[in-house]
Structures are given as C-alpha cells and as structure tokens.
C-alpha cells in the first residue's frame, strides 16, 4: 500500500471483502508509506516496508516457508536475492511512466 491508498474506496472494499471471508491480511508498504498511511484496523497490524531489500527477502522467505511447493534449492537463493533487489527498487521508485 502506498501513501495514496488510505482514502481509496477500492482498497477499503477489497479489505472489507477479505475480512468478511476471513482471509488473512498483511499490509505491504511501498513508496515511503508508513503505518499512518494505512486505514484502520490495518494500522494496528504488523506490516512490512518493501522499499528495503532485506524486507523483500524476508517476505519471499516467509512465503516459501508457508508454501512448501516453493522448493528452496541452492540456486534459488541467488535468484531470490536478485528479485528482492528489483522489488525493493520498484517499491521505492514506483512504476515507470509509459512514454
């Protein structure tokens, strides 16, 4: 979630649907967003800022931990770190403008 999503009716509708269906929700922050940018009650949850490479690696590793089908082979570790760098850069800068 970015700093500009707090007031988004679409975001609030999706969050409401996920709560109504009892789907776990984990806020991921991008482009400098902070806890203050999250709508309540999301602001009361632990969240992860994806503009830091270490947080991106943590996210990927946590997903792999709970999704055993994502087999962690030795060559995957390098790939995970490469993709985490790309993700952190994108989350810091935002999407590229189309020309």
TORMI-888643 format. One record per atom (N, C-alpha, C): chain; atom name; x, y, z. Coordinates in Angstrom, 2 decimals. Example, Ala and Ser with C-alpha at 12.3 -4.5 7.8 and 13.67 -1.06 7.14 Angstrom:
<node><c>A</c><a>N</a><east>13.19</east><north>-5.69</north><up>7.80</up></node>
<node><c>A</c><a>CA</a><east>12.30</east><north>-4.50</north><up>7.80</up></node>
<node><c>A</c><a>C</a><east>13.20</east><north>-3.30</north><up>7.80</up></node>
<node><c>A</c><a>N</a><east>12.85</east><north>-2.25</north><up>7.08</up></node>
<node><c>A</c><a>CA</a><east>13.67</east><north>-1.06</north><up>7.14</up></node>
<node><c>A</c><a>C</a><east>12.90</east><north>0.03</north><up>7.87</up></node>
//
This chain:
<node><c>A</c><a>N</a><east>0.84</east><north>-1.17</north><up>0.00</up></node>
<node><c>A</c><a>CA</a><east>0.00</east><north>0.00</north><up>0.00</up></node>
<node><c>A</c><a>C</a><east>0.89</east><north>1.24</north><up>0.00</up></node>
<node><c>A</c><a>N</a><east>0.52</east><north>2.17</north><up>-0.81</up></node>
<node><c>A</c><a>CA</a><east>1.25</east><north>3.43</north><up>-0.87</up></node>
<node><c>A</c><a>C</a><east>0.57</east><north>4.48</north><up>-0.02</up></node>
<node><c>A</c><a>N</a><east>1.22</east><north>5.60</north><up>0.10</up></node>
<node><c>A</c><a>CA</a><east>0.68</east><north>6.70</north><up>0.91</up></node>
<node><c>A</c><a>C</a><east>-0.65</east><north>7.20</north><up>0.37</up></node>
<node><c>A</c><a>N</a><east>-0.90</east><north>6.98</north><up>-0.91</up></node>
<node><c>A</c><a>CA</a><east>-2.11</east><north>7.49</north><up>-1.54</up></node>
<node><c>A</c><a>C</a><east>-3.29</east><north>6.52</north><up>-1.50</up></node>
<node><c>A</c><a>N</a><east>-3.14</east><north>5.35</north><up>-0.86</up></node>
<node><c>A</c><a>CA</a><east>-4.22</east><north>4.36</north><up>-0.90</up></node>
<node><c>A</c><a>C</a><east>-5.15</east><north>4.42</north><up>0.31</up></node>
<node><c>A</c><a>N</a><east>-4.81</east><north>5.20</north><up>1.32</up></node>
<node><c>A</c><a>CA</a><east>-5.62</east><north>5.23</north><up>2.54</up></node>
<node><c>A</c><a>C</a><east>-7.07</east><north>5.62</north><up>2.27</up></node>
<node><c>A</c><a>N</a><east>-7.27</east><north>6.54</north><up>1.37</up></node>
<node><c>A</c><a>CA</a><east>-8.62</east><north>7.03</north><up>1.09</up></node>
<node><c>A</c><a>C</a><east>-9.30</east><north>6.31</north><up>-0.08</up></node>
<node><c>A</c><a>N</a><east>-8.62</east><north>5.32</north><up>-0.66</up></node>
<node><c>A</c><a>CA</a><east>-9.17</east><north>4.62</north><up>-1.81</up></node>
<node><c>A</c><a>C</a><east>-10.37</east><north>3.75</north><up>-1.42</up></node>
<node><c>A</c><a>N</a><east>-11.49</east><north>3.99</north><up>-2.07</up></node>
<node><c>A</c><a>CA</a><east>-12.69</east><north>3.19</north><up>-1.81</up></node>
<node><c>A</c><a>C</a><east>-12.49</east><north>1.75</north><up>-2.29</up></node>
<node><c>A</c><a>N</a><east>-11.73</east><north>1.59</north><up>-3.37</up></node>
<node><c>A</c><a>CA</a><east>-11.46</east><north>0.25</north><up>-3.89</up></node>
<node><c>A</c><a>C</a><east>-10.66</east><north>-0.55</north><up>-2.86</up></node>
<node><c>A</c><a>N</a><east>-9.61</east><north>0.06</north><up>-2.30</up></node>
<node><c>A</c><a>CA</a><east>-8.79</east><north>-0.62</north><up>-1.30</up></node>
<node><c>A</c><a>C</a><east>-9.65</east><north>-1.01</north><up>-0.10</up></node>
<node><c>A</c><a>N</a><east>-10.48</east><north>-0.09</north><up>0.37</up></node>
<node><c>A</c><a>CA</a><east>-11.35</east><north>-0.38</north><up>1.51</up></node>
<node><c>A</c><a>C</a><east>-12.33</east><north>-1.51</north><up>1.18</up></node>
<node><c>A</c><a>N</a><east>-12.85</east><north>-1.55</north><up>-0.05</up></node>
<node><c>A</c><a>CA</a><east>-13.77</east><north>-2.62</north><up>-0.44</up></node>
<node><c>A</c><a>C</a><east>-13.07</east><north>-3.98</north><up>-0.46</up></node>
<node><c>A</c><a>N</a><east>-11.86</east><north>-4.02</north><up>-1.00</up></node>
<node><c>A</c><a>CA</a><east>-11.09</east><north>-5.27</north><up>-1.05</up></node>
<node><c>A</c><a>C</a><east>-10.75</east><north>-5.73</north><up>0.36</up></node>
<node><c>A</c><a>N</a><east>-10.33</east><north>-4.80</north><up>1.22</up></node>
<node><c>A</c><a>CA</a><east>-10.03</east><north>-5.16</north><up>2.60</up></node>
<node><c>A</c><a>C</a><east>-11.27</east><north>-5.68</north><up>3.32</up></node>
<node><c>A</c><a>N</a><east>-12.40</east><north>-5.03</north><up>3.11</up></node>
<node><c>A</c><a>CA</a><east>-13.65</east><north>-5.48</north><up>3.72</up></node>
<node><c>A</c><a>C</a><east>-14.03</east><north>-6.87</north><up>3.26</up></node>
<node><c>A</c><a>N</a><east>-13.85</east><north>-7.13</north><up>1.97</up></node>
<node><c>A</c><a>CA</a><east>-14.16</east><north>-8.46</north><up>1.44</up></node>
<node><c>A</c><a>C</a><east>-13.24</east><north>-9.52</north><up>2.04</up></node>
<node><c>A</c><a>N</a><east>-11.96</east><north>-9.17</north><up>2.18</up></node>
<node><c>A</c><a>CA</a><east>-11.03</east><north>-10.15</north><up>2.75</up></node>
<node><c>A</c><a>C</a><east>-11.36</east><north>-10.44</north><up>4.21</up></node>
<node><c>A</c><a>N</a><east>-11.73</east><north>-9.41</north><up>4.96</up></node>
<node><c>A</c><a>CA</a><east>-12.11</east><north>-9.63</north><up>6.36</up></node>
<node><c>A</c><a>C</a><east>-13.39</east><north>-10.45</north><up>6.43</up></node>
<node><c>A</c><a>N</a><east>-14.34</east><north>-10.14</north><up>5.56</up></node>
<node><c>A</c><a>CA</a><east>-15.61</east><north>-10.86</north><up>5.55</up></node>
<node><c>A</c><a>C</a><east>-15.44</east><north>-12.34</north><up>5.20</up></node>
<node><c>A</c><a>N</a><east>-14.45</east><north>-12.64</north><up>4.40</up></node>
<node><c>A</c><a>CA</a><east>-14.18</east><north>-14.04</north><up>4.00</up></node>
<node><c>A</c><a>C</a><east>-13.13</east><north>-14.67</north><up>4.90</up></node>
<node><c>A</c><a>N</a><east>-12.74</east><north>-13.97</north><up>5.96</up></node>
<node><c>A</c><a>CA</a><east>-11.74</east><north>-14.46</north><up>6.91</up></node>
<node><c>A</c><a>C</a><east>-10.42</east><north>-14.81</north><up>6.24</up></node>
<node><c>A</c><a>N</a><east>-9.99</east><north>-13.94</north><up>5.33</up></node>
<node><c>A</c><a>CA</a><east>-8.70</east><north>-14.09</north><up>4.64</up></node>
<node><c>A</c><a>C</a><east>-7.67</east><north>-13.26</north><up>5.38</up></node>
<node><c>A</c><a>N</a><east>-6.55</east><north>-13.87</north><up>5.79</up></node>
<node><c>A</c><a>CA</a><east>-5.52</east><north>-13.09</north><up>6.48</up></node>
<node><c>A</c><a>C</a><east>-5.02</east><north>-11.93</north><up>5.61</up></node>
<node><c>A</c><a>N</a><east>-4.79</east><north>-10.80</north><up>6.23</up></node>
<node><c>A</c><a>CA</a><east>-4.35</east><north>-9.61</north><up>5.53</up></node>
<node><c>A</c><a>C</a><east>-3.05</east><north>-9.11</north><up>6.14</up></node>
<node><c>A</c><a>N</a><east>-2.05</east><north>-8.91</north><up>5.30</up></node>
<node><c>A</c><a>CA</a><east>-0.74</east><north>-8.44</north><up>5.76</up></node>
<node><c>A</c><a>C</a><east>-0.35</east><north>-7.22</north><up>4.93</up></node>
<node><c>A</c><a>N</a><east>-0.35</east><north>-6.04</north><up>5.53</up></node>
<node><c>A</c><a>CA</a><east>-0.03</east><north>-4.83</north><up>4.77</up></node>
<node><c>A</c><a>C</a><east>1.43</east><north>-4.80</north><up>4.32</up></node>
<node><c>A</c><a>N</a><east>1.62</east><north>-4.50</north><up>3.06</up></node>
<node><c>A</c><a>CA</a><east>2.95</east><north>-4.32</north><up>2.47</up></node>
<node><c>A</c><a>C</a><east>3.04</east><north>-2.87</north><up>2.02</up></node>
<node><c>A</c><a>N</a><east>4.02</east><north>-2.15</north><up>2.54</up></node>
<node><c>A</c><a>CA</a><east>4.15</east><north>-0.72</north><up>2.28</up></node>
<node><c>A</c><a>C</a><east>5.13</east><north>-0.45</north><up>1.14</up></node>
<node><c>A</c><a>N</a><east>4.75</east><north>0.49</north><up>0.27</up></node>
<node><c>A</c><a>CA</a><east>5.61</east><north>0.87</north><up>-0.86</up></node>
<node><c>A</c><a>C</a><east>5.72</east><north>2.39</north><up>-0.95</up></node>
<node><c>A</c><a>N</a><east>6.72</east><north>2.86</north><up>-1.71</up></node>
<node><c>A</c><a>CA</a><east>6.94</east><north>4.28</north><up>-1.98</up></node>
<node><c>A</c><a>C</a><east>6.89</east><north>5.16</north><up>-0.74</up></node>
<node><c>A</c><a>N</a><east>7.54</east><north>4.70</north><up>0.34</up></node>
<node><c>A</c><a>CA</a><east>7.66</east><north>5.52</north><up>1.54</up></node>
<node><c>A</c><a>C</a><east>6.46</east><north>5.55</north><up>2.45</up></node>
<node><c>A</c><a>N</a><east>5.45</east><north>4.72</north><up>2.20</up></node>
<node><c>A</c><a>CA</a><east>4.27</east><north>4.70</north><up>3.07</up></node>
<node><c>A</c><a>C</a><east>4.66</east><north>4.23</north><up>4.47</up></node>
<node><c>A</c><a>N</a><east>3.90</east><north>4.69</north><up>5.47</up></node>
<node><c>A</c><a>CA</a><east>4.14</east><north>4.32</north><up>6.87</up></node>
<node><c>A</c><a>C</a><east>2.84</east><north>3.81</north><up>7.47</up></node>
<node><c>A</c><a>N</a><east>2.90</east><north>3.39</north><up>8.76</up></node>
<node><c>A</c><a>CA</a><east>1.69</east><north>2.95</north><up>9.46</up></node>
<node><c>A</c><a>C</a><east>0.58</east><north>3.99</north><up>9.37</up></node>
<node><c>A</c><a>N</a><east>0.95</east><north>5.26</north><up>9.44</up></node>
<node><c>A</c><a>CA</a><east>-0.05</east><north>6.32</north><up>9.42</up></node>
<node><c>A</c><a>C</a><east>-0.83</east><north>6.37</north><up>8.11</up></node>
<node><c>A</c><a>N</a><east>-0.27</east><north>5.80</north><up>7.06</up></node>
<node><c>A</c><a>CA</a><east>-0.93</east><north>5.80</north><up>5.75</up></node>
<node><c>A</c><a>C</a><east>-1.92</east><north>4.66</north><up>5.60</up></node>
<node><c>A</c><a>N</a><east>-1.98</east><north>3.76</north><up>6.57</up></node>
<node><c>A</c><a>CA</a><east>-2.87</east><north>2.60</north><up>6.48</up></node>
<node><c>A</c><a>C</a><east>-4.23</east><north>2.92</north><up>7.08</up></node>
<node><c>A</c><a>N</a><east>-5.29</east><north>2.45</north><up>6.45</up></node>
<node><c>A</c><a>CA</a><east>-6.62</east><north>2.63</north><up>7.06</up></node>
<node><c>A</c><a>C</a><east>-6.73</east><north>1.70</north><up>8.28</up></node>
<node><c>A</c><a>N</a><east>-7.53</east><north>2.12</north><up>9.26</up></node>
<node><c>A</c><a>CA</a><east>-7.76</east><north>1.26</north><up>10.42</up></node>
<node><c>A</c><a>C</a><east>-8.64</east><north>0.11</north><up>9.97</up></node>
<node><c>A</c><a>N</a><east>-8.56</east><north>-1.07</north><up>10.49</up></node>
<node><c>A</c><a>CA</a><east>-7.67</east><north>-1.53</north><up>11.54</up></node>
<node><c>A</c><a>C</a><east>-6.32</east><north>-2.05</north><up>11.03</up></node>
<node><c>A</c><a>N</a><east>-6.01</east><north>-1.86</north><up>9.75</up></node>
<node><c>A</c><a>CA</a><east>-4.72</east><north>-2.31</north><up>9.24</up></node>
<node><c>A</c><a>C</a><east>-3.55</east><north>-1.64</north><up>9.94</up></node>
<node><c>A</c><a>N</a><east>-3.74</east><north>-0.41</north><up>10.37</up></node>
<node><c>A</c><a>CA</a><east>-2.66</east><north>0.31</north><up>11.02</up></node>
<node><c>A</c><a>C</a><east>-2.28</east><north>-0.33</north><up>12.36</up></node>
<node><c>A</c><a>N</a><east>-3.12</east><north>-1.23</north><up>12.85</up></node>
<node><c>A</c><a>CA</a><east>-2.84</east><north>-1.92</north><up>14.11</up></node>
<node><c>A</c><a>C</a><east>-2.08</east><north>-3.23</north><up>13.88</up></node>
<node><c>A</c><a>N</a><east>-1.86</east><north>-3.61</north><up>12.63</up></node>
<node><c>A</c><a>CA</a><east>-1.18</east><north>-4.86</north><up>12.31</up></node>
<node><c>A</c><a>C</a><east>0.29</east><north>-4.61</north><up>12.00</up></node>
<node><c>A</c><a>N</a><east>1.04</east><north>-5.67</north><up>12.12</up></node>
<node><c>A</c><a>CA</a><east>2.45</east><north>-5.60</north><up>11.73</up></node>
<node><c>A</c><a>C</a><east>2.50</east><north>-5.53</north><up>10.21</up></node>
<node><c>A</c><a>N</a><east>3.34</east><north>-4.67</north><up>9.68</up></node>
<node><c>A</c><a>CA</a><east>3.45</east><north>-4.55</north><up>8.23</up></node>
<node><c>A</c><a>C</a><east>4.92</east><north>-4.54</north><up>7.83</up></node>
<node><c>A</c><a>N</a><east>5.14</east><north>-4.62</north><up>6.54</up></node>
<node><c>A</c><a>CA</a><east>6.49</east><north>-4.72</north><up>6.01</up></node>
<node><c>A</c><a>C</a><east>6.69</east><north>-3.67</north><up>4.93</up></node>
<node><c>A</c><a>N</a><east>7.74</east><north>-2.87</north><up>5.06</up></node>
<node><c>A</c><a>CA</a><east>8.06</east><north>-1.85</north><up>4.05</up></node>
<node><c>A</c><a>C</a><east>8.93</east><north>-2.49</north><up>2.97</up></node>
<node><c>A</c><a>N</a><east>8.43</east><north>-2.53</north><up>1.75</up></node>
<node><c>A</c><a>CA</a><east>9.14</east><north>-3.22</north><up>0.67</up></node>
<node><c>A</c><a>C</a><east>10.15</east><north>-2.35</north><up>-0.06</up></node>
<node><c>A</c><a>N</a><east>10.46</east><north>-1.18</north><up>0.48</up></node>
<node><c>A</c><a>CA</a><east>11.49</east><north>-0.36</north><up>-0.16</up></node>
<node><c>A</c><a>C</a><east>12.88</east><north>-0.71</north><up>0.36</up></node>
<node><c>A</c><a>N</a><east>12.96</east><north>-1.74</north><up>1.21</up></node>
<node><c>A</c><a>CA</a><east>14.24</east><north>-2.23</north><up>1.73</up></node>
<node><c>A</c><a>C</a><east>14.45</east><north>-3.66</north><up>1.24</up></node>
<node><c>A</c><a>N</a><east>15.61</east><north>-3.92</north><up>0.69</up></node>
<node><c>A</c><a>CA</a><east>15.90</east><north>-5.24</north><up>0.13</up></node>
<node><c>A</c><a>C</a><east>15.75</east><north>-6.34</north><up>1.18</up></node>
<node><c>A</c><a>N</a><east>16.21</east><north>-6.10</north><up>2.40</up></node>
<node><c>A</c><a>CA</a><east>16.13</east><north>-7.13</north><up>3.44</up></node>
<node><c>A</c><a>C</a><east>14.67</east><north>-7.51</north><up>3.74</up></node>
<node><c>A</c><a>N</a><east>13.78</east><north>-6.53</north><up>3.69</up></node>
<node><c>A</c><a>CA</a><east>12.36</east><north>-6.82</north><up>3.91</up></node>
<node><c>A</c><a>C</a><east>11.78</east><north>-7.64</north><up>2.75</up></node>
<node><c>A</c><a>N</a><east>12.23</east><north>-7.36</north><up>1.53</up></node>
<node><c>A</c><a>CA</a><east>11.77</east><north>-8.13</north><up>0.37</up></node>
<node><c>A</c><a>C</a><east>12.22</east><north>-9.59</north><up>0.49</up></node>
<node><c>A</c><a>N</a><east>13.46</east><north>-9.78</north><up>0.91</up></node>
<node><c>A</c><a>CA</a><east>13.97</east><north>-11.14</north><up>1.11</up></node>
<node><c>A</c><a>C</a><east>13.15</east><north>-11.82</north><up>2.20</up></node>
<node><c>A</c><a>N</a><east>12.88</east><north>-11.11</north><up>3.30</up></node>
<node><c>A</c><a>CA</a><east>12.08</east><north>-11.68</north><up>4.38</up></node>
<node><c>A</c><a>C</a><east>10.71</east><north>-12.11</north><up>3.87</up></node>
<node><c>A</c><a>N</a><east>10.06</east><north>-11.27</north><up>3.07</up></node>
<node><c>A</c><a>CA</a><east>8.75</east><north>-11.60</north><up>2.53</up></node>
<node><c>A</c><a>C</a><east>8.81</east><north>-12.87</north><up>1.69</up></node>
<node><c>A</c><a>N</a><east>9.79</east><north>-12.93</north><up>0.78</up></node>
<node><c>A</c><a>CA</a><east>9.91</east><north>-14.09</north><up>-0.10</up></node>
<node><c>A</c><a>C</a><east>10.19</east><north>-15.35</north><up>0.71</up></node>
<node><c>A</c><a>N</a><east>11.06</east><north>-15.24</north><up>1.71</up></node>
<node><c>A</c><a>CA</a><east>11.37</east><north>-16.40</north><up>2.54</up></node>
<node><c>A</c><a>C</a><east>10.18</east><north>-16.85</north><up>3.37</up></node>
<node><c>A</c><a>N</a><east>9.38</east><north>-15.91</north><up>3.87</up></node>
<node><c>A</c><a>CA</a><east>8.19</east><north>-16.27</north><up>4.63</up></node>
<node><c>A</c><a>C</a><east>7.16</east><north>-16.97</north><up>3.74</up></node>
<node><c>A</c><a>N</a><east>7.01</east><north>-16.48</north><up>2.53</up></node>
<node><c>A</c><a>CA</a><east>6.09</east><north>-17.13</north><up>1.59</up></node>
<node><c>A</c><a>C</a><east>6.57</east><north>-18.54</north><up>1.30</up></node>
<node><c>A</c><a>N</a><east>7.87</east><north>-18.70</north><up>1.07</up></node>
<node><c>A</c><a>CA</a><east>8.42</east><north>-20.03</north><up>0.80</up></node>
<node><c>A</c><a>C</a><east>8.24</east><north>-20.96</north><up>2.00</up></node>
<node><c>A</c><a>N</a><east>8.33</east><north>-20.39</north><up>3.21</up></node>
<node><c>A</c><a>CA</a><east>8.18</east><north>-21.21</north><up>4.42</up></node>
<node><c>A</c><a>C</a><east>6.77</east><north>-21.77</north><up>4.55</up></node>
<node><c>A</c><a>N</a><east>5.78</east><north>-20.97</north><up>4.22</up></node>
<node><c>A</c><a>CA</a><east>4.39</east><north>-21.43</north><up>4.38</up></node>
<node><c>A</c><a>C</a><east>3.85</east><north>-22.09</north><up>3.11</up></node>
<node><c>A</c><a>N</a><east>4.59</east><north>-22.02</north><up>2.03</up></node>
<node><c>A</c><a>CA</a><east>4.18</east><north>-22.66</north><up>0.77</up></node>
<node><c>A</c><a>C</a><east>5.24</east><north>-23.70</north><up>0.39</up></node>
<node><c>A</c><a>N</a><east>5.14</east><north>-24.91</north><up>0.95</up></node>
<node><c>A</c><a>CA</a><east>6.17</east><north>-25.91</north><up>0.72</up></node>
<node><c>A</c><a>C</a><east>6.39</east><north>-26.27</north><up>-0.74</up></node>
<node><c>A</c><a>N</a><east>5.43</east><north>-25.98</north><up>-1.59</up></node>
<node><c>A</c><a>CA</a><east>5.60</east><north>-26.28</north><up>-3.02</up></node>
<node><c>A</c><a>C</a><east>6.68</east><north>-25.42</north><up>-3.66</up></node>
<node><c>A</c><a>N</a><east>7.06</east><north>-24.34</north><up>-2.99</up></node>
<node><c>A</c><a>CA</a><east>8.14</east><north>-23.49</north><up>-3.49</up></node>
<node><c>A</c><a>C</a><east>9.46</east><north>-24.06</north><up>-2.97</up></node>
<node><c>A</c><a>N</a><east>9.98</east><north>-25.02</north><up>-3.67</up></node>
<node><c>A</c><a>CA</a><east>11.18</east><north>-25.73</north><up>-3.24</up></node>
<node><c>A</c><a>C</a><east>12.38</east><north>-24.78</north><up>-3.24</up></node>
<node><c>A</c><a>N</a><east>13.07</east><north>-24.68</north><up>-2.11</up></node>
<node><c>A</c><a>CA</a><east>14.21</east><north>-23.78</north><up>-1.97</up></node>
<node><c>A</c><a>C</a><east>15.50</east><north>-24.52</north><up>-2.28</up></node>
<node><c>A</c><a>N</a><east>15.88</east><north>-24.56</north><up>-3.52</up></node>
<node><c>A</c><a>CA</a><east>17.15</east><north>-25.15</north><up>-3.90</up></node>
<node><c>A</c><a>C</a><east>18.24</east><north>-24.09</north><up>-3.78</up></node>
<node><c>A</c><a>N</a><east>19.49</east><north>-24.55</north><up>-3.72</up></node>
<node><c>A</c><a>CA</a><east>20.62</east><north>-23.62</north><up>-3.53</up></node>
<node><c>A</c><a>C</a><east>20.64</east><north>-22.53</north><up>-4.60</up></node>
<node><c>A</c><a>N</a><east>20.36</east><north>-22.88</north><up>-5.86</up></node>
<node><c>A</c><a>CA</a><east>20.40</east><north>-21.87</north><up>-6.92</up></node>
<node><c>A</c><a>C</a><east>19.25</east><north>-20.86</north><up>-6.80</up></node>
<node><c>A</c><a>N</a><east>18.21</east><north>-21.23</north><up>-6.06</up></node>
<node><c>A</c><a>CA</a><east>17.09</east><north>-20.32</north><up>-5.87</up></node>
<node><c>A</c><a>C</a><east>17.46</east><north>-19.16</north><up>-4.94</up></node>
<node><c>A</c><a>N</a><east>18.37</east><north>-19.37</north><up>-4.01</up></node>
<node><c>A</c><a>CA</a><east>18.74</east><north>-18.33</north><up>-3.06</up></node>
<node><c>A</c><a>C</a><east>19.27</east><north>-17.10</north><up>-3.80</up></node>
<node><c>A</c><a>N</a><east>20.16</east><north>-17.34</north><up>-4.76</up></node>
<node><c>A</c><a>CA</a><east>20.70</east><north>-16.22</north><up>-5.55</up></node>
<node><c>A</c><a>C</a><east>19.58</east><north>-15.53</north><up>-6.30</up></node>
<node><c>A</c><a>N</a><east>18.70</east><north>-16.28</north><up>-6.90</up></node>
<node><c>A</c><a>CA</a><east>17.59</east><north>-15.71</north><up>-7.66</up></node>
<node><c>A</c><a>C</a><east>16.67</east><north>-14.90</north><up>-6.75</up></node>
<node><c>A</c><a>N</a><east>16.41</east><north>-15.41</north><up>-5.55</up></node>
<node><c>A</c><a>CA</a><east>15.56</east><north>-14.70</north><up>-4.59</up></node>
<node><c>A</c><a>C</a><east>16.15</east><north>-13.34</north><up>-4.26</up></node>
<node><c>A</c><a>N</a><east>17.45</east><north>-13.30</north><up>-4.02</up></node>
<node><c>A</c><a>CA</a><east>18.09</east><north>-12.02</north><up>-3.68</up></node>
<node><c>A</c><a>C</a><east>18.09</east><north>-11.07</north><up>-4.87</up></node>
<node><c>A</c><a>N</a><east>18.27</east><north>-11.58</north><up>-6.08</up></node>
<node><c>A</c><a>CA</a><east>18.21</east><north>-10.72</north><up>-7.27</up></node>
<node><c>A</c><a>C</a><east>16.82</east><north>-10.13</north><up>-7.43</up></node>
<node><c>A</c><a>N</a><east>15.80</east><north>-10.96</north><up>-7.27</up></node>
<node><c>A</c><a>CA</a><east>14.43</east><north>-10.48</north><up>-7.42</up></node>
<node><c>A</c><a>C</a><east>14.05</east><north>-9.53</north><up>-6.28</up></node>
<node><c>A</c><a>N</a><east>14.58</east><north>-9.77</north><up>-5.09</up></node>
<node><c>A</c><a>CA</a><east>14.31</east><north>-8.87</north><up>-3.96</up></node>
<node><c>A</c><a>C</a><east>14.88</east><north>-7.48</north><up>-4.23</up></node>
<node><c>A</c><a>N</a><east>16.06</east><north>-7.42</north><up>-4.83</up></node>
<node><c>A</c><a>CA</a><east>16.63</east><north>-6.11</north><up>-5.19</up></node>
<node><c>A</c><a>C</a><east>15.73</east><north>-5.38</north><up>-6.17</up></node>
<node><c>A</c><a>N</a><east>15.22</east><north>-6.09</north><up>-7.18</up></node>
<node><c>A</c><a>CA</a><east>14.33</east><north>-5.48</north><up>-8.17</up></node>
<node><c>A</c><a>C</a><east>13.04</east><north>-4.99</north><up>-7.51</up></node>
<node><c>A</c><a>N</a><east>12.49</east><north>-5.83</north><up>-6.62</up></node>
<node><c>A</c><a>CA</a><east>11.25</east><north>-5.47</north><up>-5.94</up></node>
<node><c>A</c><a>C</a><east>11.45</east><north>-4.24</north><up>-5.06</up></node>
<node><c>A</c><a>N</a><east>12.54</east><north>-4.21</north><up>-4.31</up></node>
<node><c>A</c><a>CA</a><east>12.81</east><north>-3.05</north><up>-3.45</up></node>
<node><c>A</c><a>C</a><east>12.96</east><north>-1.78</north><up>-4.27</up></node>
<node><c>A</c><a>N</a><east>13.64</east><north>-1.86</north><up>-5.41</up></node>
<node><c>A</c><a>CA</a><east>13.81</east><north>-0.69</north><up>-6.27</up></node>
<node><c>A</c><a>C</a><east>12.46</east><north>-0.21</north><up>-6.81</up></node>
<node><c>A</c><a>N</a><east>11.63</east><north>-1.14</north><up>-7.26</up></node>
<node><c>A</c><a>CA</a><east>10.32</east><north>-0.78</north><up>-7.78</up></node>
<node><c>A</c><a>C</a><east>9.44</east><north>-0.15</north><up>-6.70</up></node>
<node><c>A</c><a>N</a><east>9.48</east><north>-0.73</north><up>-5.50</up></node>
<node><c>A</c><a>CA</a><east>8.65</east><north>-0.22</north><up>-4.41</up></node>
<node><c>A</c><a>C</a><east>9.13</east><north>1.14</north><up>-3.91</up></node>
<node><c>A</c><a>N</a><east>10.39</east><north>1.42</north><up>-4.09</up></node>
<node><c>A</c><a>CA</a><east>10.94</east><north>2.71</north><up>-3.69</up></node>
<node><c>A</c><a>C</a><east>10.59</east><north>3.79</north><up>-4.71</up></node>
<node><c>A</c><a>N</a><east>10.72</east><north>3.45</north><up>-5.98</up></node>
<node><c>A</c><a>CA</a><east>10.55</east><north>4.42</north><up>-7.07</up></node>
<node><c>A</c><a>C</a><east>9.13</east><north>4.50</north><up>-7.59</up></node>
<node><c>A</c><a>N</a><east>8.37</east><north>3.44</north><up>-7.52</up></node>
<node><c>A</c><a>CA</a><east>7.06</east><north>3.40</north><up>-8.13</up></node>
<node><c>A</c><a>C</a><east>7.16</east><north>2.92</north><up>-9.56</up></node>
<node><c>A</c><a>N</a><east>6.04</east><north>2.72</north><up>-10.23</up></node>
<node><c>A</c><a>CA</a><east>6.05</east><north>2.21</north><up>-11.60</up></node>
<node><c>A</c><a>C</a><east>6.66</east><north>3.21</north><up>-12.57</up></node>
<node><c>A</c><a>N</a><east>7.25</east><north>2.66</north><up>-13.63</up></node>
<node><c>A</c><a>CA</a><east>7.80</east><north>3.53</north><up>-14.68</up></node>
<node><c>A</c><a>C</a><east>6.68</east><north>4.17</north><up>-15.47</up></node>
<node><c>A</c><a>N</a><east>6.90</east><north>5.39</north><up>-15.86</up></node>
<node><c>A</c><a>CA</a><east>5.92</east><north>6.12</north><up>-16.69</up></node>
<node><c>A</c><a>C</a><east>6.05</east><north>5.63</north><up>-18.13</up></node>
<node><c>A</c><a>N</a><east>4.92</east><north>5.35</north><up>-18.75</up></node>
<node><c>A</c><a>CA</a><east>4.93</east><north>4.95</north><up>-20.16</up></node>
<node><c>A</c><a>C</a><east>5.06</east><north>6.19</north><up>-21.02</up></node>
<node><c>A</c><a>N</a><east>5.88</east><north>6.07</north><up>-22.07</up></node>
<node><c>A</c><a>CA</a><east>6.06</east><north>7.25</north><up>-22.94</up></node>
<node><c>A</c><a>C</a><east>5.25</east><north>7.14</north><up>-24.20</up></node>
//
